[in-house]
Amino acid sequence: MSYLIAFMIVFIGFLWQVSLDGIQRKVTAKIHRRVGPPWYQTFMDIFKALSKSSITHGFIYDFGVMMALGGTIATFMFLPFGNIVAFNGLDNFFVVVYLLAIGSLGMAMSASGSGNAWAGIGIMRALTQMLAYEVPFMIVVFGMIHVYGTSSLSELAHVQQMNGIFGWHIFTMPLGAIVAFISLLGMLSKVPFDTPIAPTEIASGPMVEYGGKHFGMLILQHEFATLVEVGLFVNLFLGGGNLIEYLIKYFFVYTLVTLIYAVSARFRIENVVTFFYGVPIVLSLVQAAIVIFTGLGVNV
Amino acid sequence: MALNSLLITGLLLSVLTFFLTKINKKLGSYFTIFSTLFVLIFLFGYMNDVGTVFNLGSFGGFSLQLVSSNYGWFFSIIMVLTYFLVSFFNPYWIEKMVNPASYNMLYVFSVVSTLGIFFAKDFLTLFIFWEMVVWSSLFIIPLGKSRKASVVYYTISTIGSFSMFFAVMYLYSLFQTFDIESISQNLISSPNTAVMAYFAIIIAGLAKLGIFPFHTWLPIAHGNAPHTFSPVLSGGLVKMGAFIALLVSAIIPTSQIFSNHIRIIGVPYENYIIMVLGAISIIVGTLMAIKQEDAKRLIAYSTVANGGYILIGISLLDQVGFAGGIMHIFNHAMASAAMFLAIGAVAYRTGTTNMNELGGLIKKMPVTFAAYLIAIISIAGIPPTSGFASKWLIFQGLASKGLMFIAFATFFGSIGSFMYVFRPLATVFLGQLSPKHKDVKEVPFMMQIPMLVMSLLTIYFGVFPSEMLGFISKIQASLNIVPISVEGSKIYSFSGMWDSLVITVAFVIGFIIAALIFYTHKKAQPVDQMNTYTSGEFIYDPESYHYAKNYYAPFERLYKNHPSVEKFYDVIALRVNEFGRLVRSWFFSSNASVGVFWISVIITIAFFWGDKI
């Protein structure tokens, strides 16, 4: 039964995120004073890419793509989607974060397997960036897990709903929310943190060799990864909620990300690291210390 | 077979190995496989044996005794298993050894001696066998690339040994006994002595486990040891340090002894200091591993980082974190030995471990690649491998106590490990194949066996971690720690549970969905390695196209001018060297007049004050 719910979540999530991605392209276009593609453009991109012929650089190139998509879909199955939790009790924060790494590792492996030097540089940048954004984010959540005694995402979402809208962690733990939002920008690899992809510098980095169905699958992987990453923020800081509330919150977070990336320029990779290890890491430690030692901002 | 006769037999087997290798190199090497298997089989019978005492020998008023225990068994089975699996490599490397007979003898000798450490009933037995292991590994390391490596190893090891020896003798002068159990009983009533004993003995463990500031020997010794010995050094012998840490923090019950001491975030300050050292090792090990150009040195630094995890886990002394630390000993033994073996296999075929000379070996050595891949997934702590289980438990332990600075280091090391483990994967196995390696073949099947077994164990205990945690809960119960709660494939902690089986099944489902999408669409057309997009540049030479050198250059630049404890040690070494030269030039000069001068000085002193001295 839970596997059936998981399939359902995967299907709804796919429809939702891919449509939303199209809408965001429209939003970006409005900011750039363009017309922009229709909202279903991303669907067309995916199906067109999947139907085209592609090249392969050997076994690991194919296997890595499958591992990337498979791992990311598996991760999404464990994330609470609104109030729907497919595997009760298994929506564990650390499990989600580490399962997500399977997807990244698969993609990194596949891209390196192509033997393209641009891909290698892109992967190097992606892994470095990961070290930058994950640590502050995990420290903030670490404090949360300590005070509530649970690492289940749905329970962490649930405790926020008890005091109404001002019980959300975005209001009770504002420093942590700021850090997590900046980390979210890094996770999504959107400008200003799109250094690993950087089309103008390294020819799209990891993506440089992909075409046809491989590329289509990697777009899908990216959409599912976005679902997980934005979903983490919504559950941890905006109090989750039922399916409709969840989707509305999701929409606002994702649109805010779009508004930022539509007007920003790109960081260099070492600047990404120094940026995250400057103010955000201090804020995250301060937030964790406040939560652990004073209990301020903890919903009772 | 009784434990004491097993030990004696094992030591005799090592002597037999020596003579067999003298007769025939190959025969002797196959005999190392047999000897370690022999010990492994008989050791297995002691799985549930607790508290039986075996007498090893007596002299004067002292007797060397062994006692069976479940934590001793856990450590020794990991050690012997690692030695046994790695010994499959011996027959292929023995031709290249300078001194094959002594290599094979010391190989068996060192593994059997470790049994004496893990089952020691008293500190005297422990210390004697400790030194036996140190000395045997000391003579193996220079059989590799460098003689200087064993000097560094011995120097740092000696600091630990002397410190431990001092503490043991001091405890003997206080309590008139070497027996570990009666000493720990006595220490409960004298906590101030316990603080001294705790730090003095754990230094031996820290030095062996490669914890900052004693980590400098690992990259030198692991990087230069013979390719067949690096895996056991990293996977096995380093874990002796973890045993010492366990001995002084759990078997001597520090949570009880230090219970009234100053606490930092709910942990006695003594244990917190050790945890901070573990945390520093994680960060130092991670940052240094990212920098390395040599694959073996890289894995050695990753051992430093993982030693930090083990130490933090053990020092937590709680329900989940402690179990994670103990489980990480096994995981790291399997994963790091498999990594070293994979790199050893590459070195066997190509003759180098320098990452930027290699590349694209996946097509030539698929089994080695698979073993390496599974090992790094475990090191990085990604499900469904056993590395995730232990890291998850350690995180839970830290979260339950709220140790945020230690947690910062563990998160940093955990994410940083993606960076350094990926580097050999990308630069040795993936990327462009150099033309000079186009005739490279997969290693013989016998060398593949240990890599396959280690991969299977890593996955098995990743999918069913509760199989091992069940045993660990027994260890915890015998050490008066709340045992970890396991139910089927579910593992419970203070903040919820996880079920590795469901996660694996979900991952398989996800993979099937991806495979269906992949295989139902148009077949891809295979293209050559050199046939890639190069932004219009013309590159015909795979070596210059392979991105391997200075892989993390932009990141390394950020900590290029880092402070280094190596420089401090170098300064000390320089001063000692200068002092030695001073002594030599004054007392051992080749100039005859200097000798005459000192002789006349001594005669003068003896003549005038001889009766007073």
Boltz contact constraints between the chains, C-beta under 6 A:
constraints:
  - contact:
      token1: [A, 50]
      token2: [B, 521]
      max_distance: 6.0
  - contact:
      token1: [A, 53]
      token2: [B, 522]
      max_distance: 6.0
  - contact:
      token1: [A, 54]
      token2: [B, 524]
      max_distance: 6.0
  - contact:
      token1: [A, 55]
      token2: [B, 524]
      max_distance: 6.0
  - contact:
      token1: [A, 55]
      token2: [B, 525]
      max_distance: 6.0
  - contact:
      token1: [A, 55]
      token2: [B, 527]
      max_distance: 6.0
  - contact:
      token1: [A, 56]
      token2: [B, 524]
      max_distance: 6.0
  - contact:
      token1: [A, 56]
      token2: [B, 526]
      max_distance: 6.0
  - contact:
      token1: [A, 60]
      token2: [B, 362]
      max_distance: 6.0
  - contact:
      token1: [A, 66]
      token2: [B, 514]
      max_distance: 6.0
  - contact:
      token1: [A, 66]
      token2: [B, 515]
      max_distance: 6.0
  - contact:
      token1: [A, 66]
      token2: [B, 518]
      max_distance: 6.0
  - contact:
      token1: [A, 69]
      token2: [B, 514]
      max_distance: 6.0
  - contact:
      token1: [A, 70]
      token2: [B, 510]
      max_distance: 6.0
  - contact:
      token1: [A, 70]
      token2: [B, 511]
      max_distance: 6.0
  - contact:
      token1: [A, 70]
      token2: [B, 514]
      max_distance: 6.0
  - contact:
      token1: [A, 73]
      token2: [B, 510]
      max_distance: 6.0
  - contact:
      token1: [A, 73]
      token2: [B, 513]
      max_distance: 6.0
  - contact:
      token1: [A, 74]
      token2: [B, 506]
      max_distance: 6.0
  - contact:
      token1: [A, 74]
      token2: [B, 507]
      max_distance: 6.0
  - contact:
      token1: [A, 74]
      token2: [B, 510]
      max_distance: 6.0
  - contact:
      token1: [A, 77]
      token2: [B, 506]
      max_distance: 6.0
  - contact:
      token1: [A, 87]
      token2: [B, 502]
      max_distance: 6.0
  - contact:
      token1: [A, 89]
      token2: [B, 497]
      max_distance: 6.0
  - contact:
      token1: [A, 90]
      token2: [B, 499]
      max_distance: 6.0
  - contact:
      token1: [A, 92]
      token2: [B, 496]
      max_distance: 6.0
  - contact:
      token1: [A, 92]
      token2: [B, 498]
      max_distance: 6.0
  - contact:
      token1: [A, 94]
      token2: [B, 392]
      max_distance: 6.0
  - contact:
      token1: [A, 94]
      token2: [B, 395]
      max_distance: 6.0
  - contact:
      token1: [A, 95]
      token2: [B, 498]
      max_distance: 6.0
  - contact:
      token1: [A, 98]
      token2: [B, 382]
      max_distance: 6.0
  - contact:
      token1: [A, 98]
      token2: [B, 383]
      max_distance: 6.0
  - contact:
      token1: [A, 98]
      token2: [B, 388]
      max_distance: 6.0
  - contact:
      token1: [A, 101]
      token2: [B, 382]
      max_distance: 6.0
  - contact:
      token1: [A, 102]
      token2: [B, 382]
      max_distance: 6.0
  - contact:
      token1: [A, 112]
      token2: [B, 426]
      max_distance: 6.0
  - contact:
      token1: [A, 112]
      token2: [B, 430]
      max_distance: 6.0
  - contact:
      token1: [A, 113]
      token2: [B, 430]
      max_distance: 6.0
  - contact:
      token1: [A, 115]
      token2: [B, 431]
      max_distance: 6.0
  - contact:
      token1: [A, 115]
      token2: [B, 432]
      max_distance: 6.0
  - contact:
      token1: [A, 115]
      token2: [B, 529]
      max_distance: 6.0
  - contact:
      token1: [A, 116]
      token2: [B, 532]
      max_distance: 6.0
  - contact:
      token1: [A, 117]
      token2: [B, 545]
      max_distance: 6.0
  - contact:
      token1: [A, 117]
      token2: [B, 547]
      max_distance: 6.0
  - contact:
      token1: [A, 120]
      token2: [B, 547]
      max_distance: 6.0
  - contact:
      token1: [A, 124]
      token2: [B, 551]
      max_distance: 6.0
  - contact:
      token1: [A, 127]
      token2: [B, 418]
      max_distance: 6.0
  - contact:
      token1: [A, 127]
      token2: [B, 419]
      max_distance: 6.0
  - contact:
      token1: [A, 128]
      token2: [B, 555]
      max_distance: 6.0
  - contact:
      token1: [A, 130]
      token2: [B, 415]
      max_distance: 6.0
  - contact:
      token1: [A, 131]
      token2: [B, 415]
      max_distance: 6.0
  - contact:
      token1: [A, 131]
      token2: [B, 416]
      max_distance: 6.0
  - contact:
      token1: [A, 134]
      token2: [B, 415]
      max_distance: 6.0
  - contact:
      token1: [A, 135]
      token2: [B, 411]
      max_distance: 6.0
  - contact:
      token1: [A, 135]
      token2: [B, 412]
      max_distance: 6.0
  - contact:
      token1: [A, 138]
      token2: [B, 411]
      max_distance: 6.0
  - contact:
      token1: [A, 139]
      token2: [B, 408]
      max_distance: 6.0
  - contact:
      token1: [A, 142]
      token2: [B, 399]
      max_distance: 6.0
  - contact:
      token1: [A, 142]
      token2: [B, 407]
      max_distance: 6.0
  - contact:
      token1: [A, 145]
      token2: [B, 399]
      max_distance: 6.0
  - contact:
      token1: [A, 145]
      token2: [B, 495]
      max_distance: 6.0
  - contact:
      token1: [A, 146]
      token2: [B, 399]
      max_distance: 6.0
  - contact:
      token1: [A, 146]
      token2: [B, 402]
      max_distance: 6.0
  - contact:
      token1: [A, 149]
      token2: [B, 494]
      max_distance: 6.0
  - contact:
      token1: [A, 149]
      token2: [B, 495]
      max_distance: 6.0
  - contact:
      token1: [A, 150]
      token2: [B, 495]
      max_distance: 6.0
  - contact:
      token1: [A, 150]
      token2: [B, 496]
      max_distance: 6.0
  - contact:
      token1: [A, 151]
      token2: [B, 495]
      max_distance: 6.0
  - contact:
      token1: [A, 151]
      token2: [B, 496]
      max_distance: 6.0
  - contact:
      token1: [A, 152]
      token2: [B, 496]
      max_distance: 6.0
  - contact:
      token1: [A, 203]
      token2: [B, 535]
      max_distance: 6.0
  - contact:
      token1: [A, 208]
      token2: [B, 533]
      max_distance: 6.0
  - contact:
      token1: [A, 209]
      token2: [B, 532]
      max_distance: 6.0
  - contact:
      token1: [A, 213]
      token2: [B, 521]
      max_distance: 6.0
  - contact:
      token1: [A, 269]
      token2: [B, 554]
      max_distance: 6.0
  - contact:
      token1: [A, 270]
      token2: [B, 554]
      max_distance: 6.0
  - contact:
      token1: [A, 270]
      token2: [B, 558]
      max_distance: 6.0
  - contact:
      token1: [A, 288]
      token2: [B, 404]
      max_distance: 6.0
  - contact:
      token1: [A, 292]
      token2: [B, 402]
      max_distance: 6.0
